[in-house]
Amino acid sequence: MAEPTRTPPPPPSGDAPSPDARAPADDQLPWLEELPPRKIVAELDRYIVGQEVAKKAVAIAVRNRWRRAQAPDDIRDEILPNNIIMIGPTGVGKTEIARRLARLAGAPFLKVEASKFTEVGYVGRDVESMVRELVDVAINMVRTEREDEVYPEAEARAEERLLDILLPAAPAPPLTASPSPGEKGEGRGEKAPLFVVSSKGDVTTKPLEADTEAQERRRRSREKLRQQLKEGKLEERDVEVEVQQQGFPMLEMMQPPQGMEGPDVNFTEWLQEMLPKKKKRRTVHLHEARRILVDEELKKLVDMDDVVNEALDRVENHGVIFIDELDKIAGERGTVGPDVSREGVQRDLLPIVEGSTVQTRYGYVRTDHILFIAAGAFHISKPSDLIPELQGRFPIRVELQPLTEADFVRIMTEPENALTKQYAALCAAEGATLEFTRDGIEEVARIAAKANERMENIGARRLHTVMTNLLEDVLFELPELPEKHVVFDAAKVRHRLAKVVDDEDLRRYIL
């Protein structure tokens, strides 16, 4: 079983990253499975306040993936993952744990909503699509790794192609024989190429002196253009490149005919190979042409068969699927009529979570060793409302605790992505500084906790609504504010939110 290797996160644009654009080694995210459980919890602590029991359970389950990879071959396949259900009210950190796991996981990670699926045979997404999406995630992950390895070579090749476009090769002069004594005028003054015969009988052409000078001039011009390319002086110059038209999206939807399915047959790629390749010429700026040519060279250098094999292995042995909103498919059993989006989905989930073989366009994938983490608020329903077989597929249950006023204070100060830091960054874009005193933060936390008590408890999400109302006028007037240093203490927070907090009807609809 292949072990995953570290790769930086893919760029948001989907283009291959340049070497200069890559993050420094100190900023690279650690591999999740390689960290001991205590370090995994410490990484989650950077963004999530409290919920130590849930973090501990997740850390153990993830670390067990690495432990299984080190086990002897004869027992490795017998070690099955312990799937987890996280139970707790909304806004306490269930989805945030999944989001942070996705950033840390070197393994393929996918988050899906259980409420988006319907029973097989009805309109909507079937549960097997989550495995297919996980394979797509793994393909992109491994391809990005391979592209990072060959990117310098692809960049060098693209540069040579750009130079060929900027300085096309001169057409070869036609070969003319020396004029015979009887011929007058035609071909006079032109020299035929000289042929040199070695002692072994090999015949080579000796270039003429004029050709040698032309080649030297061309070499000097090419090096001058290369230097201008490196200095970025030609970035806005228009060049004409030949690009291949995009594939046909409808081919992705087609099912393979009888006899064409199987792990070694990619029907979509086979069909695209059979169809004629269409190319067209485009006039673009040089920096855009460089991107197009680098992409083409990367496709030539990366072996997609190797990418697919590695990706499928990672999915089967290291894949993690986070199923959110599991409580939305739980309901009372025994109701009349088909329940295609609840109990039907639960029945379809059974074989996927237990372990089955799913057909994807890259081959068959076994789900026996994919780790499933489910989460749900279970406000209306209870975990016992799930069908018993599905409850048995998630043996580990973790309950997350509701957030208190003290937790709100920590949420606004401790995490690296705290709301106060986010709003400070937004104000810094306008050249202003935003500061919250300690009593100001405590007052915001008190108002949020009070709103959760009087209305629906939406957890930490209530902080977003309170902060939005608190800073609405400041963010609106910030460009014209003469004073670019804004400080919020407890008195100012109470003054800003007094109208909303004191008015019962207004509080209900705004907070």
C-alpha positions in Angstrom: 0.0 0.0 0.0 1.5 3.3 -1.1 2.1 6.0 1.5 1.0 9.5 0.7 3.6 12.2 0.2 3.4 15.8 1.2 2.2 18.4 -1.2 1.3 22.1 -0.8 -2.4 23.0 -1.2 -3.4 23.5 -4.9 -3.7 27.1 -6.1 -7.2 28.6 -6.1 -7.1 29.4 -9.8 -6.5 25.8 -10.8 -3.3 26.7 -12.6 0.0 25.1 -11.8 1.8 27.2 -9.1 5.1 28.8 -10.0 8.1 27.9 -7.8 8.2 31.5 -6.5 4.5 31.4 -5.5 4.9 28.3 -3.4 4.6 28.7 0.4 7.8 28.6 2.4 8.6 25.4 4.2 7.6 26.8 7.6 4.1 27.7 6.4 3.4 24.3 4.9 0.5 22.4 6.6 1.5 19.2 8.3 0.3 15.8 7.2 -2.6 14.9 9.4 -2.0 11.1 9.7 1.7 11.6 10.5 0.9 13.8 13.6 0.4 12.1 17.0 -3.1 12.6 18.4 -2.0 15.3 20.8 -0.5 17.4 17.9 -3.7 16.9 15.9 -5.7 18.3 18.8 -3.3 21.2 19.1 -3.8 22.0 15.4 -7.6 22.0 15.9 -7.2 24.1 19.0 -5.8 26.9 16.8 -9.2 27.4 15.3 -11.8 25.7 17.5 -12.6 26.5 21.1 -13.5 23.7 23.5 -15.0 20.4 22.4 -12.0 18.4 23.7 -13.9 15.1 23.6 -14.8 15.4 19.9 -11.2 16.5 19.0 -9.8 13.6 20.9 -12.0 11.1 19.2 -11.3 12.5 15.7 -7.6 12.6 16.4 -7.5 8.9 17.5 -9.5 7.8 14.4 -7.3 9.7 12.0 -4.1 8.5 13.6 -5.3 4.9 13.4 -5.1 5.3 9.6 -1.4 5.7 9.8 -1.1 2.9 12.4 -3.0 0.6 10.1 -0.5 1.3 7.3 2.3 0.1 9.5 0.6 -3.1 10.5 1.6 -6.5 8.9 0.0 -7.4 5.6 -1.8 -10.4 7.0 -3.9 -8.3 9.5 -3.9 -4.9 7.7 -7.1 -5.7 5.8 -8.9 -6.8 8.9 -8.4 -3.5 10.7 -11.5 -1.5 9.9 -12.0 2.2 10.7 -14.2 3.2 13.7 -16.7 5.6 12.2 -17.8 8.5 14.3 -21.1 10.4 14.9 -20.7 13.9 16.4 -23.9 15.1 18.1 -24.5 18.6 19.3 -26.5 21.8 18.7 -25.8 24.0 15.7 -22.9 26.4 15.8 -20.7 24.5 18.4 -17.9 23.5 15.9 -19.0 20.2 14.2 -18.6 21.6 10.7 -15.6 23.6 11.7 -13.8 20.5 12.8 -14.4 19.0 9.3 -13.2 22.2 7.6 -10.0 22.2 9.6 -9.4 18.5 9.0 -9.8 19.1 5.3 -7.0 21.7 5.4 -4.7 19.4 7.5 -5.4 16.1 5.8 -2.9 15.0 3.3 -5.3 12.2 2.4 -8.3 12.7 0.2 -11.1 14.5 2.2 -14.7 15.2 1.2 -17.5 17.0 3.1 -21.0 16.3 1.9 -24.5 17.1 3.1 -26.7 14.1 3.9 -29.9 16.2 3.0 -28.7 16.5 -0.6 -29.1 12.8 -1.4 -32.2 10.8 -2.5 -32.8 7.0 -2.8 -31.4 5.3 -5.9 -33.9 5.5 -8.7 -35.3 8.9 -7.9 -34.4 12.3 -9.1 -31.4 13.7 -7.2 -27.9 12.6 -6.1 -27.4 9.0 -5.0 -25.0 8.2 -2.1 -22.5 6.5 -4.4 -21.7 10.0 -5.8 -19.8 10.9 -2.7 -17.3 8.2 -3.4 -17.0 9.3 -7.0 -16.4 12.9 -5.8 -13.8 11.7 -3.3 -11.9 10.0 -6.2 -12.0 13.3 -8.2 -10.5 15.0 -5.1 -7.7 12.4 -5.0 -7.0 12.7 -8.7 -6.6 16.5 -8.4 -4.4 16.1 -5.3 -2.0 13.6 -6.9 -1.9 15.4 -10.2 -1.0 18.6 -8.4 1.9 16.8 -6.6 3.2 15.3 -9.9 2.9 18.7 -11.6 4.9 20.4 -8.8 7.7 17.9 -9.4 8.0 18.6 -13.1 7.0 22.2 -13.1 10.5 23.7 -13.7 10.9 21.4 -16.8 7.5 22.4 -18.1 8.3 26.1 -17.6 11.6 25.7 -19.5 9.8 23.9 -22.4 7.2 26.6 -22.5 9.8 29.2 -22.7 11.5 27.5 -25.7 8.1 27.3 -27.5 7.5 31.0 -26.8 10.9 31.9 -28.3 10.0 29.8 -31.4 6.8 31.9 -31.7 8.6 35.2 -31.2 11.4 34.3 -33.5 10.2 31.9 -36.1 12.8 29.8 -37.9 13.8 31.1 -41.3 12.7 29.0 -44.3 15.5 26.8 -45.7 16.8 28.1 -49.0 16.2 25.7 -52.0 19.1 23.6 -53.0 20.3 24.6 -56.6 23.0 22.8 -58.5 25.9 24.8 -60.1 25.1 26.0 -63.6 26.6 24.0 -66.4 28.8 25.8 -68.9 26.0 25.8 -71.5 23.5 27.5 -69.2 23.5 31.2 -69.1 21.9 33.5 -66.5 20.0 31.0 -64.4 21.5 30.1 -61.1 24.6 32.2 -61.8 26.3 33.3 -58.6 24.6 30.8 -56.3 26.7 28.3 -54.5 25.7 24.6 -54.1 26.3 23.1 -50.6 29.6 21.4 -50.0 29.5 17.7 -49.1 32.3 16.3 -47.0 33.1 12.6 -47.1 34.9 11.1 -44.1 37.4 8.3 -44.2 34.6 5.9 -43.1 32.4 7.0 -46.0 30.0 9.2 -44.0 28.7 12.1 -45.9 28.0 15.4 -44.1 27.0 18.8 -45.3 29.4 21.7 -44.6 27.5 24.9 -44.0 28.3 27.8 -46.1 29.8 30.9 -44.5 26.7 33.0 -45.0 24.6 30.3 -43.3 26.9 30.2 -40.3 26.6 34.0 -39.9 22.8 33.9 -40.2 22.7 31.2 -37.5 24.9 33.2 -35.2 22.7 36.3 -35.7 19.6 34.2 -34.9 21.2 32.7 -31.8 22.1 36.2 -30.5 18.5 37.5 -31.2 17.1 34.5 -29.5 19.2 35.1 -26.4 18.3 38.7 -26.4 14.6 37.7 -26.5 15.2 35.2 -23.7 16.6 37.9 -21.5 13.7 40.2 -22.2 11.3 37.3 -21.3 13.1 36.8 -18.0 12.9 40.6 -17.2 9.2 40.7 -18.0 9.5 43.3 -20.8 7.3 41.3 -23.3 4.4 40.4 -21.0 1.8 42.5 -22.9 2.9 41.6 -26.4 0.4 39.8 -28.5 1.3 36.3 -29.7 -0.6 33.7 -31.6 -0.8 30.2 -30.1 -2.6 27.0 -31.2 -4.8 25.6 -28.5 -6.9 22.4 -28.3 -10.6 23.0 -27.8 -12.2 21.8 -24.6 -13.7 18.4 -24.4 -17.4 17.6 -24.6 -19.0 17.9 -21.2 -21.8 15.5 -22.1 -19.3 12.7 -22.4 -18.9 12.8 -18.6 -22.6 11.9 -18.3 -22.5 8.9 -20.6 -22.5 5.4 -19.2 -20.2 2.8 -20.7 -21.8 0.1 -22.9 -21.8 -3.5 -22.0 -18.3 -4.9 -22.0 -16.6 -1.4 -21.6 -16.9 -1.2 -17.9 -14.1 -2.3 -15.6 -11.2 -0.9 -13.5 -8.8 -1.0 -16.4 -11.2 0.8 -18.9 -11.9 4.5 -18.7 -14.8 4.8 -21.1 -14.8 8.6 -21.2 -11.2 8.9 -22.0 -11.5 6.1 -24.6 -14.4 8.0 -26.3 -12.5 11.3 -26.3 -9.5 9.6 -27.9 -11.8 8.3 -30.7 -13.2 11.7 -31.4 -11.2 14.0 -33.7 -9.0 16.6 -31.9 -10.0 20.2 -32.8 -7.4 22.9 -32.6 -7.8 26.7 -33.1 -5.5 29.6 -33.1 -5.9 32.4 -30.5 -4.2 35.7 -30.2 -3.4 36.4 -26.5 -1.0 38.4 -24.4 2.3 36.7 -23.8 1.7 36.0 -20.1 -1.5 34.2 -21.1 0.3 32.3 -23.8 2.9 31.2 -21.2 0.2 29.8 -18.9 -1.4 27.9 -21.9 1.9 26.4 -23.0 2.9 25.5 -19.4 -0.4 23.6 -19.0 0.1 21.8 -22.2 3.7 20.7 -21.2 2.5 19.6 -17.8 -0.1 17.3 -19.4 2.7 15.8 -21.5 5.0 15.3 -18.6 2.6 13.9 -16.1 1.7 10.2 -16.5 -2.1 10.1 -15.8 -2.1 6.3 -15.5 0.3 6.6 -12.6 -1.8 9.5 -11.1 -5.0 7.4 -11.3 -3.4 4.3 -9.7 -2.0 6.4 -6.8 -5.2 8.3 -6.3 -7.4 5.2 -6.1 -5.0 3.7 -3.6 -5.2 6.8 -1.4 -9.0 6.8 -1.6 -9.3 3.2 -0.5 -6.7 3.4 2.3 -6.6 7.0 3.5 -9.9 8.6 2.3 -12.1 10.5 4.8 -15.7 11.4 4.1 -17.5 13.9 6.4 -21.3 13.5 6.3 -22.9 16.6 7.7 -26.6 17.1 8.6 -27.1 13.4 9.3 -30.1 14.2 11.5 -32.0 15.6 8.5 -32.4 12.0 7.1 -33.5 10.6 10.5 -37.3 10.3 11.0 -40.0 8.2 12.4 -40.1 4.8 10.9 -43.2 3.1 9.8 -44.7 6.1 8.0 -47.0 5.4 5.0 -45.6 5.9 1.5 -42.0 6.1 0.2 -39.5 8.2 2.1 -36.9 8.6 -0.6 -34.9 11.4 1.1 -34.8 9.9 4.6 -35.0 6.2 5.3 -34.3 5.4 1.6 -31.0 7.3 1.9 -30.2 5.5 5.2 -30.6 2.2 3.4 -28.4 3.3 0.6 -25.8 4.5 3.0 -25.5 1.1 4.7 -23.4 -0.8 2.1 -21.2 2.3 1.4 -20.3 2.8 5.1 -20.0 -1.0 5.8 -17.9 -1.6 2.8 -18.7 -2.2 -0.8 -17.4 -1.7 -4.3 -18.3 1.5 -6.2 -17.8 2.0 -9.9 -16.2 5.3 -10.9 -15.0 6.5 -14.2 -11.5 5.8 -13.1 -12.2 2.2 -12.0 -13.7 0.3 -9.1 -13.2 1.6 -5.5 -13.6 -0.4 -2.3 -15.0 1.6 0.6 -14.1 -0.9 3.4 -11.3 1.3 4.8 -12.7 4.8 4.1 -13.2 6.7 7.4 -16.7 8.1 7.7 -17.4 11.0 10.2 -21.0 12.0 10.5 -22.4 15.0 12.4 -25.9 16.3 13.2 -27.6 18.7 15.6 -30.4 16.2 16.3 -32.7 19.0 17.6 -35.9 17.3 16.5 -34.8 13.7 15.9 -32.5 11.5 18.0 -29.7 9.2 16.9 -31.9 6.3 17.9 -34.3 7.4 15.1 -31.8 6.2 12.6 -32.3 2.6 11.4 -30.5 0.2 13.7 -28.2 -1.1 11.0 -26.9 2.5 10.3 -26.4 3.2 14.0 -24.2 0.1 14.1 -22.0 1.4 11.3 -21.1 4.4 13.5 -19.9 2.8 16.7 -18.2 5.9 18.2 -20.6 8.6 19.4 -19.3 12.0 20.6 -21.5 14.7 22.2 -20.4 18.3 21.7 -21.3 20.7 24.5 -23.3 24.0 24.0 -21.2 27.1 24.1 -21.3 29.4 27.1 -20.6 33.2 27.5 -17.1 32.4 28.5 -16.6 30.3 25.4 -17.8 33.2 23.3 -15.1 35.4 24.8 -12.5 32.8 24.0 -13.9 32.4 20.4 -13.4 36.1 19.8 -9.8 36.3 21.1 -8.0 32.9 20.9 -8.4 31.4 17.4 -6.2 32.5 14.6 -9.3 33.4 12.5 -11.2 35.1 15.4 -14.0 37.5 14.3 -12.2 40.5 15.9 -9.1 39.7 13.8 -11.2 39.3 10.6 -12.9 42.7 11.0 -9.5 44.3 11.9 -8.1 43.1 8.6 -11.1 44.5 6.7 -10.6 47.9 8.3 -6.9 47.8 7.7 -7.7 47.7 3.9 -9.1 51.2 4.3 -6.1 52.4 6.3 -7.9 52.2 9.6 -7.3 50.3 12.8 -10.0 48.5 14.7 -9.5 47.7 18.4 -11.7 45.9 21.0 -11.1 46.3 24.7 -11.5 43.3 27.0 -14.7 44.6 28.4 -16.0 45.3 24.9 -15.4 41.7 23.9 -17.1 40.5 27.1 -20.1 42.7 26.3 -20.5 41.3 22.8 -20.3 37.8 24.3 -22.9 38.6 26.9 -25.3 40.0 24.3 -24.8 36.9 22.0 -25.3 34.5 24.9 -28.5 36.3 26.0 -29.9 36.2 22.5 -29.3 32.5 22.3 -31.1 32.0 25.6 -34.2 34.1 24.6 -34.4 32.7 21.0 -33.1 29.7 19.1 -29.6 28.6 20.2 -27.5 28.9 17.1 -24.2 28.7 18.9 -21.2 30.8 17.8 -23.1 31.9 14.6 -24.9 34.4 16.9 -21.6 36.3 17.2 -21.7 37.0 13.5 -25.1 38.6 13.7 -24.1 40.7 16.7 -20.8 41.8 15.2 -22.5 42.7 11.9 -25.0 45.0 13.6 -22.3 46.5 15.8 -20.0 47.4 13.0 -22.5 48.2 10.3 -22.3 52.0 10.6 -18.5 51.9 11.0 -17.9 49.9 7.9 -20.3 52.1 5.9 -18.7 55.4 6.9 -15.1 54.1 7.1 -13.7 55.6 3.9 -14.9 59.1 5.0 -14.1 58.8 8.7 -11.6 61.5 9.8 -10.5 59.4 12.8 -9.0 56.2 11.5 -8.6 54.6 14.9 -11.8 52.9 16.1 -12.0 51.5 19.6 -15.0 49.6 21.0 -15.3 49.3 24.8 -18.3 48.0 26.8 -20.1 51.3 26.9 -19.8 51.9 23.1 -21.0 48.3 22.4 -24.1 48.8 24.7 -24.8 52.2 23.1 -24.6 50.8 19.5 -26.8 47.8 20.2 -29.2 49.3 22.8 -32.0 49.8 20.3 -31.9 46.3 19.0 -31.4 44.6 22.4 -34.2 46.5 24.2 -36.8 46.1 21.5 -38.2 42.5 21.7 -39.6 42.4 18.2 -36.5 44.1 16.6 -34.2 41.7 18.5 -36.1 38.7 17.3 -35.8 39.6 13.6 -32.3 41.2 13.6 -30.3 39.2 16.1 
